[in-house]
Amino acid sequence: MASKTPAEELDVDGTAVRLTSPDRVLFPALGADGGTKRHLVDYYLAVSTSSADGAVGGLGPLVRALRDRPTYLQRFPDGVEGEEVYQKRVPERAPDYLRRVRVTFPSGRHADALRVDSAAPLLWAVQMSTVTFHPWPTRADHVELPDELRVDLDPQPGTGFEEARRVALDVLHPLLDELGLVGYPKTSGGRGVHVYVRIEPRWEIREVRRAAIALAREVERRAPDLVTTAWWKEQRTSAIFVDYNQNARDHTIASAYSARRTPTATVSTPVTWAELADVHPDDCTIATVPGLLAERGDPMAGLDDVAHSLDGLLQMADRDEAEGQGEMPYPPNHPKMPGEPKRVQPSRDRDRPDA
């Protein structure tokens, strides 16, 4: 149905961004009173422009989270209950203020992804019904060398946010402290918890993934009844899966301050470790997060202050390999990798001992 509201031009930190169909409902459960494109635009303006509360260095919190990173767009032209468009390439016909960065897929093919350097590209994306931004853990000037280690605590059936929170607070946080690493947690916008660690951009993507596997295995050792690193779903049972493959090439996590495809427009929201003990993800939405930012600022404002070494985690990886714990399965869009175990579900593996 055509929009009843005429198009308008937004002034986004001095750049004109065209907005059409602002009254289109993207979140049907919220309806016209809270779930339109206009509401989503207002939210993203609040967390991305230089006037946003908590802005550091003239950049809003969302721009800081995405700055210079290849970024994919999760779009819902017909609303979050409709078809998803996962867009990795910037279209040929795009505004002059958009920048691009070349990325390489596991297949070896290339694409020019969006490179975020200001708020305007984000609002351009929201105009195209982008709900969630998915950045690489690398930046344009070292696109093959991640500067972010990502820990994804993903609840499996029978578990939820409460269990993910428990693993984050009782297991992961103390372990990071022991390793001298500073972690920055956020809600996933769903049932999970994400934790970011800023690292020196010295190691290529495969080595960062190797470090992530070592960290995941150690978390599992410390909480074997709560945590699993099993890649195959049939092996995970009721546990929190530490998804080490979120550090694999071309795999991304919803950015901090990204809205999610949920009925109530929840937001992947940075919190302090103290706040993580009490937060509920359903309370963090496009309607509430701007006020939270205004009240206490951005908990990830200091994320870039210190870049850590991966030497400790890579030594743990060496130890694991010496004890017979080597490579783990890659996602299915990757070619077979050196040292990778058989990429077949255990129940279908005729060579397993109990087959």
TILO-998662 format. One record per residue: residue in three letters; z, y, x of N, C-alpha, C, O, CB in turn. Coordinates in steps of 0.05 Angstrom, whole numbers, plus 5000, padded with zeros to 4 digits. Atoms other than C-alpha are relative to their C-alpha. Glycine has a CB too. Example, Ala and Ser with C-alpha at 12.3 -4.5 7.8 and 13.67 -1.06 7.14 Angstrom:
2
ala500049765018515649105246500050245018501350245039502550014980;ser499949764984514349795273501450224985501850444995497150095009;
% end
This chain:
355
met500049765017500050005000500050255017501550265037502450004981;ala500349764984498150685027502650164999504050174979497750174991;ser497649844999503751145050499750254983497550364981500650085029;lys500149765016505551715004500650255016500250475007502149984977;thr499249784983507852145061497850065021496849875034502749955015;pro502249944981502652515103500849965029503249955035499150294997;ala499550034972501952405177501350265012500950475000497449945016;glu498849774987505952865223499849975030499149755041502950034991;glu500050004971506353045296502850045011504050245005498050215011;leu497349984989512752915334499850135028498050085043501349725003;asp499849884974514753335394502149825015504549845010500950304999;val498350184985517552805442500350105028498650035045498949714999;asp499649894973520253165503497550155009496750135032500849795020;gly502349844993514253625501497349874997495249995001500250095028;thr502550145004508953095486499749954970501549874956500049735015;ala500650035028505653075418499349704994497549595007497750184991;val500550285008505952375386499550004970501250094954502449825008;arg500850025029502452245319501649784986501849564997497049964997;leu498650195017506551895265498649984973498450184959503050074998;thr501250045026503051595205501749804984503249644996497249905003;ser498650195018505951215145502949985006504049765008498749725002;pro497150024994513151405159501749864979503949774985501150285005;asp498450135021515451125092499449714996500449584978499650154974;arg500550295001512750425105502649855006503949915026497749925020;val497650154996518449935099499549785020497949605016501049884973;leu500150204979519349515162502249794997501949565005500150125027;phe497750185005526049205143500649994970502150154960502650115016;pro499850025030525548985070502949994990503550094968498549774990;ala497250025009532948815065501450274998503350304983501549815017;leu498849735000534649545080498550184981499650384971499950115028;gly501649845020529049825036499450285009499650355033501550014975;ala500949734994526950545032502350185010501850395021498850124975;asp497749834992534050805045500849965029502550115038502349944981;gly499150054972534650515115498249835017498849795040502749885000;gly501650194985529050065135497050085003495349905007500149744986;thr502749914997522750495140499250055029500950055047499550254983;lys500949924973518550665200501350265009502050295032496950035001;arg498749754994521551355196502949955011503750085030500150194976;his497350064991528551065204499949885028501649945045501449804981;leu500250124973526250655264499250215020500250215043497949775000;val500849784982522851265295502450185006502950255029497850174987;asp497649834996529251675285501949865019503149995036501450074974;tyr498350154982533151125319499050025029500550085047500349714992;tyr501150004973528551085379499950285012500250315037497249885000;leu499849734989528351835386502950055010503350185030499350214978;ala497249954993535951835388500949865026502749965039501849904977;val499250144976536351325445498150025023498549905044500449714993;ser502049994979530251515486499450285011498450315033497549884991;thr500749734991529552275491502150125018504350025019499550184976;ser498249874982532652735541502450134986504450194999498550215017;ser497749885014537053035487502049794990504049864978498950164976;ala498350215009540152355473502850025013502950085037498849725005;asp497450004988547652335483500249775020499249555014502249974978;gly499950204979549051955546497750015019497549845037500249734988;ala502349984982542552175579500950065029502750225033498150224990;val499449974971542852125655497450075014495449945011501349745011;gly502449924985537952485700497750094982495450074989499149785017;gly502149915019534252755639498749784985496849834969497950155015;leu501250235014532652055614502049884981504349844987499149795021;gly498350135020535351745551500549715008499149605025498750014973;pro499250274992538651055555497749794998497549625016502349914983;leu502250205002532550665531497950045021496949855032498750024972;val502049954979527851005580501149905026499649795042499350305002;arg498950114976532650835636499849705001499349595023503050095003;ala500150295000532750115614497249905005496849685016500949904973;leu502850084998525050085615498550135023496250065028498650054974;arg501549824982523250585669498549855021499649695037501950195013;asp501950124980517150365710499849704998498749585016500950085028;arg500350295003517649655684497649934983497150064962502649884987;pro502050105018511749275656501449914974503349774975498449755012;thr498650045026513549245582498149904979495950014974501350264991;tyr501550115022510948815526501150114973503450194972500149695000;leu499349895026511149025452500149774979498149634976498150224992;gln499850185022513648595395499750164974501550304966502849845001;arg500749835022510248895335499949854973499449614973497250135005;phe500050125027510748775260498650204981500050344966502949944990;pro501549805016505249175225500749984970500550184956497149955003;asp499350035028507348885157502949964995503849864974498549764988;gly497250035002514748905169501049745013499549565019500850004971;val498950224985519548405201499849734986500249534998502950065006;glu500450265014518247885147497149925002496449704992500950034971;gly502850064998510847905163499349895027501049805043498450254995;glu501050114976506547685220500850165025500950415024496949974999;glu499249884974508747825292497550035017495949855019502249845014;val502049954980504048135343501550045026502950245029498150244993;tyr498749974974506448025414498050105020496249965029501349725010;gln502149864986502448525454500750045029502850175035499450274987;lys499549984971502048475530498350215013498950305035499749735013;arg501949824988496248945543499950274986500250284961497249875000;val500449745012495349685532497150014991495349945006500650245020;pro502849995010489049785488498450205016499550405027500050064971;glu501849814985483050125520500250284989500350475004497149894999;arg499849745013483450685470502950074995504149984975498450014973;ala497149935001490350965482500350295010498650395025501749805017;pro499649724992493151665492500150035031500949845045502650114988;asp500149954971492351975561502849995013503049945037498850275005;tyr497350004987499952015571501149725005503349705016501950164982;leu499150274995500551255573499249925028497049965037498949804980;arg500650114974501050935642500049704998501149584980502150105021;arg500350295000499550215660500949895026501050035046497149924994;val499350144975501749705711498849724998499049594977503149995004;arg501350254999497949085731502049775004503649785023497849995022;val498250234997501648425721498349755002496049744993502049984976;thr501450264996499647705738501549794983503949754986499949925029;phe498950215016500747145688500249745016499049725038498349954975;pro499950254986502646435709497349865004497049715023501849814984;ser502750114998495346245698498550125023496450015031498550034974;gly501549864980493246735752498450234989497350405004498249825015;arg501449775012489947205702501750255001504150235006499349934970;his498649754998491747935700499950154974498350094956498850175023;ala500049825022493348465649501250275008502950285026501549894975;asp498849744996494949205648502050054978501350124955497850235001;ala497949965020501649265613500950294999500350455017502449815007;leu498949745003505149885589502150055022503849885027501350044972;arg498049914980509050255644501450244988500250454984498750075027;val498549795013514550675613501150195020502450115039502349874983;asp498949804982516251325648501250234984502350424996497950105019;ser498949795017518451765589500349894972499749664966498250265001;ala499650085027520151745516497549984983497349814965501950184986;ala502549995017513151895489498749734997497949654975498150205012;pro501350265003510151205505501649824981500449654967499849865026;leu498450165018515950885467499550074971499349904954503050035007;leu500549925027514751295405497249944991496749894968500650304997;trp502750095005507351155410500049714991498649634972498250045025;ala499850295007509150415408501349974972500449804957501649855021;val498750025026513850515348498050084978498149974956502550174999;gln502049935019508150865312498349764993497349744970498250235011;met501550255005504550195319501849774989501049544991498549915025;ser498150195012510549855286501249815020501849585014498649844978;thr498550164980513649605351502950014992504150234988499550115028;val497250015006520649375335501649955026503850075029500649774980;thr498550084977522749075402498350035026495949975026500949714998;phe501349964974521049245475501049775019503449725020500650285012;his499450224982520648675526499150065028496850035035498749744990;pro500749924973520848915598500249775020501849585017501750225010;trp499750184977519648515662502550085015503550305013497450015018;pro497749934982525448475712499150135026500650145045501749755006;thr501149874976520948835762499150284993498850354970497749835012;arg501049735004518449535772497250035012496449865029501950225012;ala502849974993511449795784499550015030497549925040498850254988;asp500449984971512449945858500749755015500149735039501750235011;his499550274988514749225872499849794977501849664971502849995015;val500350155024511948845813500449705004500849554984497350054987;glu499550284994512748165847502849945010503649725015498049905021;leu497350034989519948295870502050104980502450344978500250155027;pro498149915021525148315814502350165012503250115034501149764985;asp497549854993530848815818502149954979504150094978499450305003;glu498150065021534448495760500349704996498349564991499250144973;leu499450285007537747815753501150004971502950154965502149875020;arg499349995028538447645679501349734992500249524998497550054983;val498650235010543447165648499950004970500850194957502949995010;asp500350025029541846945577501749774990501149544996497049964992;leu498250205012547446585541499149964971499650124954503050095001;asp501450055025543746265483501449784984501349554992497149925006;pro498650215016547745915428498049804988495949874979501650144978;gln501550225012545045245405501349934973503550014968499949755019;pro498850075026546144945336502849895002503449725019498349794986;gly497150074998553544875323501650195015504150175015500249735012;thr498549794986555345475365498950274991496850284977499749975031;gly500949735008554646225356501050215019501650155042501050064972;phe499349774983556546905383502849965011503350035034499950264984;glu497250034991563946725388500149835025501549895044501849884978;glu500050184977562446155437498650145024499450115047498649744993;ala501449864978557446585477501850215012501850255036497450134989;arg498149804990562647135482502149875018502849985039501450144976;arg497950144985567846635506499049925028500449965048500949754985;val501150074974563246375561499650255018500250245042497349864996;ala500449754985561447085582502650115012502750185036498750214983;leu497549884992568647325586501749815018502849905038501650084976;asp498150184987572346705610498849855024500249765041501049804981;val501350164979567146385656498250175017498550195041498549774988;leu502049854984561346835676501250245014500650285037497850084982;his498949754988565147485688501749945024501350065045501650154979;pro498450064976570347175735498249895023498749955046502149794993;leu501750114979564846795772498450235014498250235038498049804988;leu501449784988560847435783501850165018501150255040498850194978;asp498049864983567147775809500449855026500549975047502750024985;glu499650164975568147205859497650035019498050035043500349704993;leu502449974983560947295883499550285009497650345023497649894984;gly500449724993561748045890497750134985496650334994499650035029;leu502349895016556548175835501150144976503050044963498149774992;val499249855023557348695781498149944977495749994979500150315006;gly501650065023554848465713500350204978502550314974500649724990;tyr500049815023553048905654499249854975496949774972498050245005;pro500650165023553548555587498850164977499150414976502549864990;lys501049885025549948695521499849784980499449544986497350155004;thr500650195021549348355455496949965000495450135008500950114972;ser502950065002542548025444498850134976496350154974499549705001;gly500949925026542048315375500049774980499649814956497250125002;gly499750235016542847615349502749875006504850005004497749805005;arg497550154996547947075366500849985029502949895036499849734988;gly499650044971547347105442501250245014501750455003497549925012;val499149794982549847515500498250005025497649795036503049955008;his501549974975545747785558501750155020503350325013497350164995;val498649864979548548005625497950055022496549875031502449835011;tyr501949914979544448395677501650055026503850165025498450254991;val498949944973545848435752497750145015495650035018501049755015;arg502149864984542048955792500049885028502149855041500650315002;ile500350134974539348635856498150165017496450315007499149714997;glu501949884982535648865917497349874996497149634992500949965030;pro502750115004528048775908498949885025496949975036498150214989;arg500750134975527548305968498949724996497649625014502449995018;trp500750275005526147635936497949984978498050124958502549834992;glu502150025020519947415899501149854975503349744976497549855011;ile499150095026520347165827501149725001503149664989497750024980;arg499150284999521046425844502849985012504449825004498149835015;glu497450014987527046555890502250114981504450014981499950165026;val498049895019530546985837500649794979502949764971499050264988;arg499650225019529546425787501849785012503549674999497349884990;arg498450204986532445945838503050085001504749924998498949955029;ala497249905001538646385844501249984973503549924970500050295010;ala499150025027539146405769500849724992502749674977497950114980;ile499450285005539045645766502749935013504449805001497849815011;ala497550054987544745615817502350124985504449994982500050115029;leu497949875016548846105776500549854974502849804967499250304994;ala499750155025547445725711501549735005503249664989497349954988;arg498750264995549545065743503050045005504749874997498749865024;glu497249954994556045365768501650074975503949984971500350225021;val498749945026557645645699500449744985502649704972498350194983;glu499850265014556344945670502249835013503749704998497449855001;arg497950154987560944625722502850094991504649934988499850025031;arg497449895006566545085703500749974970503149994962500250295007;ala499550035028565744975628498249794989496549854971499650274985;pro502050205008562144315618500149934970498149834960500649755015;asp499950065029564544245546498850234983498450204959502949964992;leu501149765014561844935528497250075007495850204991501850235005;val502549894989555645025570498149785008499049565015500650175025;thr502050184991549144675584497850155014497250385008498949834976;thr502449894988543244795630497649824994495549865006500450025031;ala502150195007539044245598497650154987498050304968501049784981;trp502449865011531944505586499149894974498350034956497849995020;trp500950125024530344005532502150024978504449954982499249705005;lys498149955022533444165465501449754991503749774983498550124976;glu498750255009534943445449502449935018504049765010497949775001;gln497750054982539843445508502250204999504350175012498949985029;arg498149774998543544085493502549964982504550084989498650254991;thr497750045019548143855435501050274991499550474990502249835013;ser498849755009552944395411501250145024503550105032502249954978;ala499149864975553444845472498650275002496750334987499549825025;ile501349754993551545515501498049935022498849845044502050225008;phe502150054980544945445538499750245018499250465008497349924987;val500549784980544445865602497149985007496249815023501949975025;asp502950024998537046005599499050125026498350365027498650144976;tyr500849914973535246055673497050085000496250245017500549785020;asn502849945000527846095655499450284989497050364989498549804983;gln500549725006528746805629499450165026498650395024502450124986;asn500749884975527846955703497349905011496649975034502249955020;ala502650104991521146605707497850214995498250394979499349744985;arg502349815003514546975713499150024971498849824957497649925018;asp501149955026512147295649501949944977501149944954497549854996;his498150035021518547145611501850254999502650355020501749745005;thr498649755003522347735583502349974980502449784964498150224991;ile497849985019528747905545499850274986498950474999502849975015;ala499949745014529348445492501650205016503950145025501149974972;ser498649804983531349085528502650094987503050064963498250235005;ala497749855010537849445521499050224981497050354987501750125022;tyr500649805021537549885458497549944984496550114969499750275013;ser502250095017531749495428501149914973503049764972498349785014;ala499550125026531949365354498949724999497249655016498750174977;arg500850285001531048635334498949944972499350084953502449825006;arg501250095025527448255280502149864984502149624981497649805006;thr497850115017533548165236500050164974499050394973502750025014;pro500049865025534548365163501350285001500450464987501349844979;thr498549755000539448915180499350185024500850375030502949945001;ala500949844978535749195241502250025021502950245030499150284991;thr498049994979540948995292498750085026496250085029501349725003;val500949894974540349265363501349845023503749775021500750305002;ser498950124975541248925431501550225014500350405027497749885018;thr498449774993547049365450501849965025503449785025501850074976;pro498250024977550349475518502950064992503450244976499150205022;val497249975005557849415517501549975026500449855045501149804979;thr498350064977563349435568501249724997501149604975502350215003;trp498750265002566848785585502350014981502849814966500949905028;ala497849985018572849035547499050014971500249884953501750255006;glu501249995027568549195486498949734991499049674967497850214999;leu501150265007565348515489502049824986501349654970498849865024;ala497850165011572048215470500350044970501349874955502650055014;asp499649935028571848565402497550054984497550054959501750244998;val502449925015564648735385499049784983499449544989497850095020;his501550195016560848395330497150094999496650324992501249964971;pro502749904998553248415337498950114974497150294975498249775008;asp500949895025552248545263500850294995499750424978501049834977;asp499149725003555849205271498350195016498550445013502950035009;cys501649834982550749455322497150004988495649814993500049895029;thr502549985014544649695283498650275007499850445020500349974970;ile501349754995539550255285501450234986501150464993497049994990;ala498549805013544150625238502650085014503650305011500749914972;thr497349954988550550565280499950055030501750195040501749764995;val500049984970548450535354499850295009501250355029497849845011;pro500049724990546651275361502850134999503550285018498150174983;gly497349905001553651455338501849895021503550035032501249964973;leu498550134979556650955386499450135027501250185043499549705001;leu500849874975552751265443501250285002502250355023496950025002;ala498849734999555051965424503049995005504150185017499450144973;glu497150024998562251725422500949935028502850045038501149804981;arg498950094975562751375489497949975022498449865044501349734996;gly502050014979556151425527498849735003499249554987501150095026;asp501550244995551950875557501449835020501749915043497150065009;pro498750184981555650285589498349925023499349835044501149764986;met501850084978549450145631499150245016497250225032497649864988;ala500849764985549050855659500349955030498850085046501750234992;gly499650044971551550595727498549755010499049675033502849975005;leu501350254991547049975730498450035026498349855042498249914978;asp501749964977542550275783501650105025500450135046497950204994;asp498449884978548350525827500149815024500149915047502850064990;val499750194978548949885868498149774996498149654975503049905003;ala501750245001543749355884501249785017501949835040497150075009;his498650224987546648685903498249815015495849805009501749854980;ser501550214985544448135951500249744984502249684971501249975028;leu500050275011542547445926500849795020500749555014497349944988;asp499450204980544747115990502049794991501749554996501050145026;gly498050195008550946805960499049804980499649564983502350154987;leu501150195019547246505901498049815012497849585005498750154977;leu502050174987541646245945501449805018500349585022498050175016;gln498450214985546845905990501049794981501149554988502350145015;met499250205020549445575927497749824992498049584988501250144975;ala502450165006542345355911499449805022498749575017497650194996;asp500450184977541645065981502049764998501349535003500450155027;arg498050205003548144685970499349804978499549564982502850124995;asp500850175022545844415903497749825008497849585002499350174975;glu502450174992539244175932500849795020499849565019497950185012;ala499150204981542843835989501549774986501649554996501950135021;glu498550205015546943465937498249864979499249714962502450124986;gly501950145018540643245899499350144975497950044958501149744994;gln500749845024540343795847497950205008498550425018502650144989;gly502249834992533544105858498850164978500350284962497949835012;glu501549835019528244445816500649914971501349684966497149985006;met499750055029528844495740497350064986495650194998502250194988;pro502649965014523244485688499350294996501150464990500049864974;tyr501149735007518945105679499250014971498949804958497650075019;pro501049985027516645375612497149884999495849865019499950304991;pro502650145003510345045584497550165008495450055012499749914972;asn502449844993505745635600499650025030497850165039500350284988;his500350004971506745525675498549755009498849534997502750025013;pro501150244988502645055717502249835012504449935017497850075021;lys498050174987506244465748500850125026499050185043499049715003;met499149864976510544765803501149805021501949585014502250204992;pro499050174979512544475870502949914996504650084991499750135028;gly497350105003518644025865501049974972503249884967501850165015;glu499150005028518944085789500149714990498349554996498150164983;pro499950275011521343455753497949974978496550154970502849954988;lys502050065021516943115701500450184976502750224966500249714992;arg499849825023515443595645499449844974497349874962498050245003;val500250165024516543105588502749974988504749945002498749725007;gln497450045013521943035536501249745008499849535010499650014969;pro498750254991527042525559499649764981499249544990503050045003;ser500450215019526242125495497249885000496749664990500650104972;arg502750104998518842045510499349915028497049835033498050224991;asp500450084973519641885583500349705003502649605003501950155020;arg499950294998517841155591501249905026501949675029497349884996;asp499050084974520141155663503050045004504149975025498550155022;arg497149964997527341355650501549735000500549544988501150184978;pro498750264997532440815667500749854974500649614973502550045016;asp499150135025534640695595497749964980498149894957502250164987;ala502350015019527540695566499549714993497649654977497550125012;
% end
